[in-house]
Amino acid sequence: MPFSSSFAEWKELGSNELMVVYVDLDTISASGEKAQIMSMLDFKKPGVNPKTKQPVSSIIGINEYNCPALSYRPIEYKEFAGNKGSGKVVSDNKTPSSEFEPVVNESWTAGVFNVVCKRK
């Protein structure tokens, strides 16, 4: 899946006091019980990358969701210094063999899960 935020059709899913969550519906791909989608977390107040100590204002990533198991894992993600995937890339992480984690109710992953798993 090409990893570019500049051509993405971002759709706002929801927000809380910390962030706004967006998804690009054109990036949904399904294989068996699993589905992938590109999403963006746009922080209202910058966070900090624990390794580099650089500010992080947004994260764009591809996550894989196991719909029947209510779980997800990151496949790859980039942290950006600016909002909405702008500015300097703080980190570029490829995690294709990461473990699946439970989707927690009311979390950003639950919102994305509902979109990607209902479309399968």
C-alpha positions as CSV (number, residue, x, y, z in Angstrom):
1,M,0.0,0.0,0.0
2,P,1.5,3.4,-0.9
3,F,2.2,5.4,2.1
4,S,1.5,9.1,1.2
5,S,-0.6,11.5,3.2
6,S,-0.7,14.2,0.5
7,F,-3.1,12.3,-1.7
8,A,-5.2,10.8,1.1
9,E,-8.9,11.5,1.3
10,W,-9.1,12.0,5.0
11,K,-12.5,11.5,6.7
12,E,-12.9,12.7,10.3
13,L,-14.0,9.8,12.5
14,G,-14.2,11.7,15.8
15,S,-12.2,13.5,18.4
16,N,-11.6,13.9,22.2
17,E,-9.6,16.3,24.3
18,L,-6.3,14.9,23.0
19,M,-6.7,14.3,19.3
20,V,-8.8,14.1,16.1
21,V,-8.9,10.8,14.4
22,Y,-9.1,10.5,10.6
23,V,-9.3,7.5,8.2
24,D,-8.7,7.2,4.4
25,L,-11.6,4.9,3.3
26,D,-9.8,4.4,-0.1
27,T,-7.1,2.4,1.6
28,I,-9.2,-0.3,3.1
29,S,-8.0,-3.7,2.0
30,A,-9.4,-7.0,3.3
31,S,-7.9,-10.5,3.3
32,G,-10.0,-13.2,5.0
33,E,-11.0,-12.1,8.5
34,K,-8.4,-9.3,8.5
35,A,-8.6,-5.8,7.1
36,Q,-6.1,-2.9,6.8
37,I,-6.7,0.8,6.7
38,M,-4.6,4.0,6.8
39,S,-5.5,6.3,9.7
40,M,-4.2,9.6,11.1
41,L,-4.1,10.8,14.7
42,D,-3.8,14.6,14.8
43,F,-2.9,15.8,18.3
44,K,-4.3,18.9,19.8
45,K,-1.2,19.3,21.9
46,P,2.1,17.9,20.7
47,G,3.4,14.7,22.2
48,V,7.1,13.7,22.4
49,N,8.9,10.8,20.8
50,P,10.4,8.9,23.7
51,K,13.7,8.1,21.9
52,T,14.5,11.3,20.1
53,K,12.6,13.7,22.5
54,Q,11.3,15.6,19.4
55,P,7.8,16.9,19.4
56,V,5.1,14.8,17.6
57,S,2.0,16.5,16.4
58,S,0.5,13.8,14.2
59,I,0.9,10.1,13.4
60,I,-0.2,8.4,10.1
61,G,-0.2,4.6,10.0
62,I,-1.5,1.5,8.5
63,N,-3.1,-0.8,11.0
64,E,-4.4,-4.4,10.5
65,Y,-7.6,-5.4,12.2
66,N,-8.6,-8.9,13.0
67,C,-12.4,-8.4,13.0
68,P,-13.6,-11.6,14.7
69,A,-10.9,-11.4,17.4
70,L,-11.6,-7.6,18.1
71,S,-7.9,-6.9,17.8
72,Y,-5.4,-4.8,15.8
73,R,-1.7,-4.3,15.2
74,P,0.4,-1.6,13.6
75,I,1.9,-2.5,10.2
76,E,3.8,0.7,9.8
77,Y,3.5,4.3,11.0
78,K,5.2,7.7,10.7
79,E,5.4,10.4,13.4
80,F,5.3,14.0,12.1
81,A,6.4,17.2,13.7
82,G,3.5,19.1,12.2
83,N,-0.3,18.6,12.3
84,K,-2.1,16.4,9.7
85,G,1.1,14.7,8.5
86,S,3.0,17.9,7.8
87,G,6.4,19.0,8.7
88,K,9.5,16.9,9.4
89,V,9.2,13.1,9.8
90,V,10.2,12.4,13.4
91,S,10.2,8.6,13.0
92,D,9.4,6.0,10.3
93,N,8.5,2.6,11.8
94,K,7.8,-0.6,10.0
95,T,6.3,-3.2,12.3
96,P,4.9,-6.0,10.0
97,S,5.4,-8.7,12.7
98,S,3.9,-6.8,15.7
99,E,1.5,-8.7,18.0
100,F,-2.2,-8.2,17.8
101,E,-3.6,-6.2,20.8
102,P,-7.2,-5.9,21.9
103,V,-9.3,-3.1,20.6
104,V,-10.4,-1.1,23.7
105,N,-14.0,0.4,23.8
106,E,-14.1,4.2,23.4
107,S,-10.5,4.3,22.1
108,W,-9.5,5.6,18.6
109,T,-8.8,2.0,17.6
110,A,-12.5,1.1,18.3
111,G,-13.7,3.9,16.0
112,V,-11.4,2.7,13.2
113,F,-12.3,-0.9,13.9
114,N,-16.0,-0.1,13.5
115,V,-15.4,1.4,10.1
116,V,-13.1,-1.2,8.6
117,C,-14.8,-4.3,10.0
118,K,-18.3,-3.2,9.1
119,R,-17.3,-2.7,5.5
120,K,-15.9,-6.2,5.1
